[in-house]
Amino acid sequence: MLIDWRDLPPLSALRAFDATARHGGFASAARSLNVTHAAIAQQVRGLEAHLGVSLAVRQGRKVVLTQAGKQLAHALGDGFDTISSGIARLKEAHANRALRVTTTPFLTERVIMPKLSEFWVAHPGAEISMSPTREYVDVVGEGFDLAVRALLPGQTVGLPGSGLNCETVKETTLIGITSPKLLADYGPEPANLPWLWHDVMDVKLEMMRRFGLPIEQLKRVPIGSANLLLEAVRQGLGVTIFNEAIARDEIEAGGIVEMPLPQIVKVGYHALTPKGPEHPLVRPFVAWVRTLL
């Protein structure tokens, strides 16, 4: 049944009468709603005028409901209780559902998943649903709570439209990395080194252009998946551009070395979230990811 909202009394008047019926008087109702006694009485009298029927009468210090008042109180009690229960269930379901995150396969598999247990220590029982994809997805349309993406300065691909907020999680430096032996054998000149080529070279090529590398002249070593980059570098198969913060542990361990490049290029990792109320885990998860990058 469709509701004609124009025919209904003001919600404030209905709420005031419901509180009066539940608490048995204007004074108690006023305290429950944090308003004055006079405000409650005025709302109830206004409701009576709107309906054209007496709802409550004074008997000494008490307020007693008329038969019509009892009928309305019963209907409002059921209605407001149903609304309250529905809202509580909705809030509980939203608070308890898994945080849905989309980011690149590399960030998912090599950065986030290996240390996810650390997040769970700080947030026991938190459910995280990771959806790795190389493509920029419709965050709002596909029901994601958070997307984490890397963008170069001035790059607009994947930046939020009207339905997304954008927050810089971390800005880091891009560096060239290779194996110690490869650098010793070929020297530091980029054009003399073999470069690793994989399945998602669009972003990587833009990074290489930012460094002023002669892309068409570079020797290419195809490796298939971008997830194999670090292992391919360790094995001395070639050179690649990488996030300095993520590569730092490998460099300090001695398995790979930084290769000199002609310029300094930065990359920013961004958190994209739908506008409006956030999943309660968005803030702590973004703060934790910031420590990994």
N, C-alpha and C positions, 0 to 999 in steps of 0.2 A: 504494500500500500504506500502510495506517495504521500509525503507529509507536506501540508501547506504551512510553511513556516510563518507566513504572514498572519495566520490565525492563532498562532501560539502566543502565550504571554511571554514577557521577557524572562530569560534564563535566570537572571539575578533574583527575580521575584519567586520563581519556582524553587530556587535553592534556599532562599530565606524561609519559605513555608516548610520545605522538607526538614530543615534544621529545627524549626519550631516544633514540628510534629515529633521528631526523634527525641528532642530534649525536653519537651513538655512545657515550654515557655519562651518568651521573647528574650529574657535575660540570658538564659543558658545558651540559646541559639546564637545570640550576639557574641558571647564568649567563644563559641566554637568556630565562628567565622571571622573573629577578630574585627568586629564592627560594633557600632553603638546599639543600645537597646532601641532607641528611636528609629534607627535605620531599618532594623528588622520589622518593627511595627508598621512603618511606612510601606515597606515592600509588600507585606501581607495584606494591608488594606488596599493597596494598589491592585494586587492580584484579585481580591474580592470584587473590586470595581470592574476589572477587565472581564471577569467571568459572570458578574451579575448575581453572585450568590455568597452568602455568609459562610466562612470557612472555620472561624475560631471566635470564641467569645470568652470574656474574662469572667472568672468566678473567684472573687477575692484576689489573691496574688497569683492564682493559676490561670493558664490559658487552656480552655477545653475545646476540642474539635467538635464541630457540628457533624451531622451525618454526611453531608457533602464533603466536609473537610477530611473525614476519615477515608472516604472513597478516594479522594485526590491523594492523600498521604500514602495510601497503599500503592496506588499506581506510580507515584513519584519514587517511593522507596524501592519498588521493583526495578524501575527504570534506571535510577542512579546506581543501584547495586550492580546491575548488569553492565553499565558503562564502566564502573570502577573495576569490576572483575576483568572485563575485556581489556582495559588499559594495562592492568597489572600483568595479565598473561602476555600481552604484546611486548611490554618492557622486559619481562623475564626472558622471553624467546629471543629478543634482540640482544640482550646482554649475554646470553649463554651460547649463542650460535658462533660458529667458527669465523675467525677473521679471514676474509677472502683477499688474497694478495696475488697480483700478477707482476712479473718482472721477467728478465731475460733468463734463458736456460743456464747461462754461465753464473749469474748472480745467485740463482736458486741452488744449483748443484755444487758450486765451488766456494761460495761465500756464506750463504745463509744456512743451508741444511747442515753442514759440518759442525756448526756452533749453535744450532737451535736449542739444544739441551740447556745451554746457558740461559736462554730466555725463559725456558720452562722452570728453571730453578727460581728465578725472580717472580714468575707468574704461574704458580702451580695450577694445573687444570686448564690452562689457556689452550684453545684449539686454533690452529693455524692451517689454513688450506692454501697451499702454494699452487699457482698455475703458471708454469714457465712457458713463455712464447716469445718469439723473436719479433712478432708484429705488434704494433701499437693497437691495443684493443679498445673497444667502447666500454670504458670503465663503468659508466652509469647504466647503459643498456644491458650489459652482461652481469650486473649485480656485484661488481667488485667494490670492496671497501678502500682499497689502496693499490696504486701502481707505483713501482720504483723504476725510473728510467734515467739513463745517462744522456745528457745533451751537451753539445759543444757550444761555446759562446756564439750567440746569434742564431743558433739552430732553432727552428720553429716546429719541426716535425714532432708530433706527439705532445706538444704543449696543450694545455687545457683549453677547451671551448667554454661556452657559457655555463656548462654544468659542472665544472671542475675547479678546485683550488690547486695552486701549485706552490710548493715549499721546497727551497733548496736544502737538501739533507747534508750534502758535503761537496766541497769543491776540492779537486785533487789534481795533481800534475800527471800528464802522460809522459812515459819514457819509452825508449827502445830497450828491449831485452834480448839476450842471446846466451849461448853457452860460452864459458871461458875459452874452450878450445877453438870454437868457430871464430871468435873475435881474434884470437891469436893467429889463426891460419889465414884469415881474409883481411884483417885490419879494420879500422873504424869507418872507412868510407862506405856509406849506405849503398851506393850503386854497385859495389863489389860483392855485397853479401846476398845470399839467397833469402827471399822473404816468404813467410808462410802465408798461403792462400787458403781460405776456408769458405764455408757456405753462406756466411753473412758478411760480405765484404763492403756493403754500401756505407755503413758507418765507419768501418776501418779505413776505407779509401778516403773519406772526408778527413779523417784524422791525419792521414799521410799527406794529403794536400796542405793541411794547415802547417805541417812541418816543412813544406817546400820540397818534398821528395820527388824525384823524376819517375813517376809511377810507370810510365810506358817502358822505361829502360831497366826496370828492376827484374832480377831473376826470380821466378815464381816456383814455389814448392807446394803443390796442392796437398792438403791434409784432411779434407772432408769437413768434419765438424769443428766449430769454434771451441767446443769443450776440450779438444785435444791440444789446444795451444801451448799450455804450460809444459805438458809432457813432451811435446815436439821440440820446444826450446831446450828442455833439459837434455834431450837426446842429441842435441846439436844439429837438428834438421834445418834450422833457419832462424830468422829474426822476426819479431813482431813488435807492435806498439801496445803498451799495457798500462793499466792503472798503477801508479807508483806505490800507493798505499797497500794494494793487494799483493804486489810483487815484492814488497820490502822484506818479508820473512824469508822468501826464497833466495833473495840476494844476500842477506846476512848469513844464510846457511851455506852459501858458496856454490849452490847448484847452478845458478845463473848469474849473469853480470849485466850491469847497465851499459848500453851502447850510446856513445855520444851522438846527439842530434843537433842540427843547426839552430833550433829555436825552442822556446818554452811554450808548451800548449797546455791549457787547462781544460778539464771536463767537469761538468756539474752533475751530480746525482740529485734527482728531483722526486719528491713524493707528490703524486697526483691523487686527490681525494674528491669524492662528490661533495657538492655544496649541501649544507644542511647539517643535521645531527650526525656526529661521527660514531662509528663503532667504538666502544670503550677501550679496545686494545690498540687503536690506531696510534695514539700518542706514544705509549710505551714501546710499541714495535718500531716506530720511526726513530725514536731516541736510541734504541738498541742497534738498529741497522747503521746508524751514524757512527757507532763505535767500531764497526767492522770495515768501514771504507777508508 
